[in-house]
Amino acid sequence: GAVVSQHPSWVICKSGTSVKIECRSLDFQATTMFWYRQFPKQSLMLMATSNEGSKATYEQGVEKDKFLINHASLTLSTLTVTSAHPEDSSFYICSASAGSSYNEQFFGPGTRLTVL
Amino acid sequence: GENVEQHPSTLSVQEGDSAVIKCTYSDSASNYFPWYKQELGKRPQLIIDIRSNVGEKKDQRIAVTLNKTAKHFSLHITETQPEDSAVYFCAASGGGYSGAGSYQLTFGKGTKLSVIP
């Protein structure tokens, strides 16, 4: 149980275009989804937190107009990188939580974004 | 907010030896401490976790200890094998409420473990 999928697994796009990444909880209802970014040889950095039906909460330094997050259902959250630039190239990972007192997050397989 | 420090950043051990990775945290409200193993290009994989009402937890070759007073926790891997080679992250949760019953995870910077055959 507790499977989280992400799509696409990798994407290459041109500078200035937008890219949408989907995160799905396949076998449980995710009341909260988290989006992380991981640069090479670095740790996971939280970008934003989204609760179903609410606006996402962004971490300091993350532009909300550039990284659009939608969490319209208990099983799907999307991250759209708008007007992508080469510095946005990174490994984007989502996680989902069922909101139990256990605090455990279940991670998706990640999306490798390369902006040319 | 929470701050998690992890040491060492790299660790090389001979196959069969033990490996220890240490983390400290700053927020006394944190109550959940997972450890993740991440292989290159893959998702973090939960290998063991501990809650603040427990001082030690063991799962076969892996153990975690928690000293809540000193705010530090450690990962111990015994009888290391080449397949244990990966990057290991500690994390702390419970201090940053995210809404809907969920809490943020704050990660350490990671330890690259190399097990030499």
Interface residues (C-beta under 8 A of the other chain):
Chain A: T31 T32 F34 Q42 S43 L44 M45 L46 T49 N51 E52 S54 T57 F91 I93 S95 S97 G99 S100 S101 Y102 N103 E104 Q105 F107 G108 P109 G110 R112
Chain B: N31 Y32 P34 G41 K42 R43 P44 Q45 L46 D49 F89 S93 G94 S98 G99 A100 G101 S102 Y103 Q104 L105 T106 F107 G108 K109 G110
